[in-house]
Amino acid sequence: MLPFKQSEDALKDKRRLKWACRRGMLELDVLFEPFVEQAYDELSEEDKAIFRRLVTCDDPDLFAWFMGHKECPDAELTKMIDFMLSRVKV
């Protein structure tokens, strides 16, 4: 869990974004860290902003959304979650 909530604007710096992607929950770390390393730079500016917004969400919500235990109420975030999950499936 992040020691403090970072704003989306603060996460425009890729070093801060990488740090924010270290969630401390293995299930989220294996999704966020490789994604930011391998795919973030290829996203459109709009999708980068959506990803940064996703990173600011609370870990319990992220876990529930990514594991399919709960539906994310935000359509843009849901689209990003689906995209991230499609990149890790074999």
DRENVO-441389 format. One record per residue: x, y, z of N, C-alpha, C in turn; residue in one letter. Coordinates in pm, whole numbers, plus 50000, padded with zeros to 5 digits. Example, Ala and Ser with C-alpha at 12.3 -4.5 7.8 and 13.67 -1.06 7.14 Angstrom:
BEGIN
513194943150780512304955050780513204967050780a 512854977550708513674989450714512905000350787s 
This chain:
BEGIN
500844988350000500005000050000500895012450000m 500495022549928501285034749921501275041850056l 502415047150099502455054050227501605066750227p 501435072650113500555084250099500005084249958f 498865090549942498195090749813498905100649721k 499275096249604499915105149508498875109849407q 498995122249366498065127449268498455122349130s 497485122549040497765118248903498855126948841e 498835140048868499855149048812501255145248858d 501395141448985502715137549037503225125148967a 502305116948918502695104348854503095106048708l 503075118348658503555120648521505045118448511k 505745119548622507155116248628507265101048635d 507905095048538507915080448528508565073848649k 509555080148709510175074348829509155073248942r 508355083448959507315082949063506245072649028r 505925071848900504935062148856505415047948884l 506675045248853507235031948881507155028849030k 507485038649112507435036649257505995033849301w 505035041349246503615039549282503095025949238a 503705020149137503275006949088503764995649177c 504644998449269505084988549368504054988449478r 503104979449469501934979749556502134972549688r 503044962949694503224955349817502274943449827g 501514941349723500624929749714501044922349588m 501554910349602502144903049490501224902649368l 499934900149391498984898949279498914911849197e 499084923249262499064936049191500444939449135l 501484936149209502834938949162503124932049029d 502674919649014502964912248890502174917848771v 501174926048799500434932548691500994946548661l 501164954448765501534968448745502984970548704f 503914964248773505324966948745505734963248602e 505414951148554505774948048415505034956948314p 503794960348345503014968648253503664982348235f 504054988548344504645001848333505995001148262v 506724990248280508014988648212507854985748063e 506884977248028506784972247891505764979247803q 504734985147860503644990147776503285004747796a 503625010447909503175024047940503585034147834y 504835033847791505335043647694504595043247560d 504005031747529503295030247401501855035047407e 501355038147527499965042647541499795056747487l 498565059847444498245073547406498275082147532s 498345095147517498355104147634497075102247716e 495965100147648494685097847717494745084947800e 495285074347741495385061747814496405062547928d 497465070247909498425072248018497735078848137k 496895088748109496165095648216495215085948287a 494585077148211493675067148271494485057548358i 495645053248309496495044248388496935051048517f 497355063548508497785070748629496635071948728r 495435073948677494265074648765494025061048832r 494215050348756494065036848810495055034448924l 496285038948905497325036949006496975043949138v 496185054449133495825061649256494695054949333t 494115044349279493035037249348493585029049464c 492735025849557493135017949674493375003349637d 494344997249703494714983349676493544973549688d 492704974349792491594964749800490654965549679p 490404977749632489574979349512490264973549390d 491524976949372492294971649258492294956449258l 492564950649374492604936049384491254930149343f 490164935649395488824930549364488504931949215a 488894943149156488614945349013489444935948926w 490734934848953491594926448870491294911648886f 490884907549002490574893449026489134889948989m 488354899848949486984897448907486004895349021g 486384899249141485494897849256484454908949262h 484784920149199483904931749201484064938949068k 482994945249021483074952748896483474967148925e 484394972148848484834985948862483714995048811c 483345005348887482245014148846482625024248737p 483865024948699484335034748602484675027648470d 484005031448364484195024748234485605026248180a 486235037948197487605039848148488585031048224e 488415030348355489305021948434489095007248399l 487845003248376487534989548338488234985948207t 488224995048113488884992847984490394990848005k 490994998948092492424997648119492724984548190m 491884980748285492064968048356492014956448257i 491024956648169490894945948069492124945447978d 492624957247939493804957947854495014952147926f 495194955848052496334950648129496234935548145m 495044930648175494864916148191495124908648061l 494764914747948494984908047819496474906947787s 497284915647843498734915347818499434904647899r 498834900148009499504890248092499014876048067v 497934874547993497424861147964498284854547858k 498484841747874499334834347781498514827647674v 
